[in-house]
Amino acid sequence: MGYDAVKLELIEWLAKLNDEETIAYLKIVKDSRDKNDDWWKDLSVEQKESIERGIRDVKEGRVFSHEEIQRKYGL
């Protein structure tokens, strides 16, 4: 899928999004890119911990491929 298709998919998703926390987070990411600022410092403690857990999972091999998930859930 090309960038243009991904951007359109994201625009459609964002237009329907009602989750205020996700919208606020996306605004932080957008604003930090505009300022060339480090968005990490704007994340909540919970968001940082979640990202760090994900990085540890990857490093320790606790991951599943996209294909494995599709098979498991019949997608």
C-alpha distance (Angstrom), angle and dihedral (degrees) to the residues before:
residue distance angle dihedral
M1 . . .
G2 3.81 . .
Y3 3.78 126.2 .
D4 3.79 92.9 -102.8
A5 3.80 91.8 55.0
V6 3.81 91.4 46.8
K7 3.80 91.2 49.4
L8 3.80 91.2 51.1
E9 3.80 90.7 48.4
L10 3.80 90.2 51.2
I11 3.80 92.7 47.1
E12 3.81 90.8 52.4
W13 3.81 91.1 47.2
L14 3.80 93.1 47.1
A15 3.81 92.4 48.2
K16 3.83 89.3 58.5
L17 3.81 96.1 39.8
N18 3.81 115.7 117.7
D19 3.81 98.9 171.1
E20 3.81 105.3 113.5
E21 3.81 93.7 -165.2
T22 3.81 92.5 54.6
I23 3.79 91.7 46.1
A24 3.82 90.8 50.2
Y25 3.81 90.4 49.0
L26 3.81 92.3 49.9
K27 3.80 89.5 49.6
I28 3.81 90.0 53.8
V29 3.81 90.9 50.6
K30 3.82 91.7 47.8
D31 3.80 94.0 47.1
S32 3.79 93.1 47.0
R33 3.83 91.0 52.8
D34 3.79 89.6 49.8
K35 3.81 90.3 53.3
N36 3.83 94.1 39.0
D37 3.78 84.5 -123.6
D38 3.78 129.2 147.4
W39 3.82 105.9 -99.5
W40 3.82 91.7 -165.8
K41 3.80 91.4 82.1
D42 3.82 90.1 56.5
L43 3.81 94.3 56.8
S44 3.78 121.8 100.9
V45 3.79 120.0 -111.5
E46 3.81 89.1 -107.7
Q47 3.82 92.1 52.8
K48 3.81 92.0 49.2
E49 3.81 92.0 48.0
S50 3.81 90.6 49.6
I51 3.80 92.1 51.6
E52 3.80 91.4 46.8
R53 3.84 90.7 50.4
G54 3.79 89.4 51.8
I55 3.80 91.8 50.5
R56 3.82 90.4 49.9
D57 3.81 90.3 49.2
V58 3.81 90.5 53.6
K59 3.81 93.1 46.4
E60 3.81 91.1 48.9
G61 3.80 94.2 46.8
R62 3.80 97.0 -111.2
V63 3.79 93.9 139.9
F64 3.79 138.3 111.1
S65 3.77 127.3 -148.4
H66 3.77 120.8 -117.6
E67 3.81 88.7 -112.4
E68 3.84 92.2 53.6
I69 3.79 91.4 53.1
Q70 3.80 91.6 47.0
R71 3.83 90.8 52.4
K72 3.81 93.0 45.1
Y73 3.81 93.6 51.8
G74 3.80 97.5 33.9
L75 3.79 95.3 -115.0
